Amino acid sequence: MLLFTFDLKGVACSGGSACTAGATTGSHVLRGIFKADTSATKCSFFIFTLIPITEEVDYAVDVLVEVYQNVLV
């Protein structure tokens, strides 16, 4: 749901590391870091965008909060 909503709202993100693109299993990198099977969402920000990066990050956080508020309600 998070990735779907990010996509609808124009936030560039993916569900894992680049080395697991198209894989159906979790990231071996994250398993190595956290010593557990975990999921992740990676957001990308473009340095040459026409709006300040802080506004992009704030927008992504706002969308994240919106998703979690809708799930918890």
Residue pairs with C-beta under 8 A, 6 or more apart in sequence:
1 67
1 71
2 41
2 64
2 67
3 13
3 14
3 15
3 41
5 63
5 66
5 67
6 12
6 13
6 41
6 43
6 60
6 63
7 13
9 59
9 63
11 43
11 59
11 60
11 63
12 43
12 44
12 45
12 46
13 41
13 42
13 43
13 44
13 60
14 21
14 41
14 42
14 44
15 39
15 40
15 41
15 42
16 23
16 26
16 27
16 30
16 39
16 40
16 42
17 27
17 29
17 30
17 40
17 42
19 27
19 28
19 29
20 26
20 27
20 28
20 29
26 37
26 38
26 39
27 40
30 38
30 40
31 37
31 38
43 60
45 53
45 56
45 57
47 53
49 56
